[in-house]
Amino acid sequence: MSLSLLHGETTIGINIDLTTYLASISQVIGDRTDLAFMLKSDKTALDGAAEYSVVEGASLVVNGNVVTAYITTFASLLVGTKYHIGLGIKYAGDLTYREIPLSAASDSIKFTQDVIRA
């Protein structure tokens, strides 16, 4: 089952707890050099073709071992389309992102339409 979020909602974040993943790779979040979050309707598409993508900053924040992504623009995101969630982290020496394995309950998202239009 995928996550669901109201299309246009910019104040609710998508939380991803990295505690188990970080322990499995013997790393700490504080040693990261880069962090990226993206949504793709086709998981095989190139990263540049992602419908939504952000790097660490106001829309992608870290608090302890929890990363929270905020969707701040919906120009390329459609209601009812399933988007695959990708979260990548880099450490010194990494040439590519290490993609965080997500559970089936949190590896995709669909946006629903709001009802109140005013």
Secondary structure, DSSP 8 states (H G I E B T S, - for coil): --EEEETT--S--EEEE-HHHHHHTT--GGGEEEEEEEEESSTTS-GGG-SEEEESBTTEEEETTEEEE-----TT--BT-EEEEEEEEEETT-SS-EE----TTTSEEEEE--S---
